[in-house]
Amino acid sequence: MIGKNENCGGGSGSSGMLKRAQVALRLGVCERTVSRMVAAGEFPRPVKVRRAARWPESDVDRFLGGSRGAL
């Protein structure tokens, strides 16, 4: 049953690319805050996949392990 709902529930999917909502869940912030963090240079910029913004899971993990892991 692979289809539109394969990424529901905050999973990362099989591609290793995360949507803004998935990134927000991992960071414990809202989607708007993710956008603000990117604009301020506090979080990695997304990669464009077609016209959609996606973050490599490795970038998010690196961010969490580095700057947020010390909190």
Buried (B, 14 or more C-beta within 10 A) or exposed (E): EEEEEEBEEEEBBEEEBBBBEBBBBBBEBEBEBBBEBBEEEEBBEBEEEEEEBBBBBEBBBEBBEEEEEEE
